Amino acid sequence: MTLLYFAWLRTRIGQQSETVTLPDGVTTVGALLEWLKQRGPGYAAALEDLSVVRVAVNQDFAALDHPVADGDEVALFPPVTGG
């Protein structure tokens, strides 16, 4: 799985992207985010308040119950507004 981090999430996590192999049992966006929180203090800080984190799986917005699998591209970013 390719993970992409944008804006302040990138700053807190300390990288713009990474490739990971999902551990057993991580099958949804919500489970992925919980697993990521355990990977270190930067992840925990970035994902502390999930109400300010948006997720896209394979370039489509995804809810916490959306399935994920190895081979997916998952992007994490703050809410954005346009003008």
C-alpha positions in Angstrom: 0.0 0.0 0.0 1.2 3.5 -0.8 0.4 6.1 1.8 0.5 9.8 0.9 0.4 12.6 3.4 -0.5 16.2 2.6 -0.2 19.7 4.3 0.2 19.6 8.1 -0.2 15.8 8.2 3.0 15.6 6.2 4.8 17.9 8.6 3.7 16.0 11.7 4.4 12.6 10.3 7.7 13.7 8.8 7.4 12.4 5.3 5.3 12.9 2.2 4.8 9.2 1.3 5.7 5.7 2.3 5.0 2.1 1.2 3.7 -0.3 3.9 2.4 -3.9 4.0 -0.8 -4.0 6.0 -0.7 -6.2 9.1 -3.4 -8.9 9.5 -6.7 -7.5 10.6 -6.3 -4.0 9.0 -9.1 -4.1 6.4 -10.8 -0.7 6.7 -9.7 2.9 6.6 -10.6 3.2 10.4 -8.4 0.2 11.2 -5.6 1.6 9.1 -5.7 5.0 10.9 -5.7 3.2 14.3 -2.7 1.1 13.2 -0.8 4.2 12.0 -1.4 6.0 15.3 0.7 3.2 17.0 3.7 3.7 14.6 5.1 6.7 16.6 4.5 10.0 18.2 4.3 11.9 14.8 1.6 9.6 13.6 -0.2 9.8 16.9 -0.1 13.6 16.9 -1.3 13.9 13.2 -4.1 11.4 13.7 -5.2 12.4 17.2 -8.4 14.2 16.0 -9.8 12.3 13.0 -12.5 14.9 12.6 -9.9 17.1 10.8 -8.5 14.3 8.6 -9.9 13.3 5.3 -9.0 10.1 3.5 -9.0 9.1 -0.2 -8.6 5.5 -1.3 -7.4 5.2 -4.9 -8.4 8.9 -5.4 -11.9 8.6 -4.1 -13.0 10.0 -0.8 -13.5 7.2 1.7 -15.3 6.8 5.1 -13.8 5.0 8.1 -15.6 1.7 7.1 -14.3 1.7 3.5 -12.2 -1.4 2.8 -8.4 -1.2 2.2 -6.0 -3.7 0.8 -2.4 -4.0 -0.1 -1.9 -2.3 -3.5 -4.2 0.6 -2.7 -3.1 4.2 -2.7 -4.4 6.0 0.4 -4.1 9.7 0.8 -4.5 11.6 4.1 -5.1 15.3 4.1 -6.9 18.1 6.0 -10.4 19.3 4.9 -10.0 21.9 2.2 -12.3 24.6 0.9 -12.4 26.2 -2.5 -13.3 29.5 -3.7 
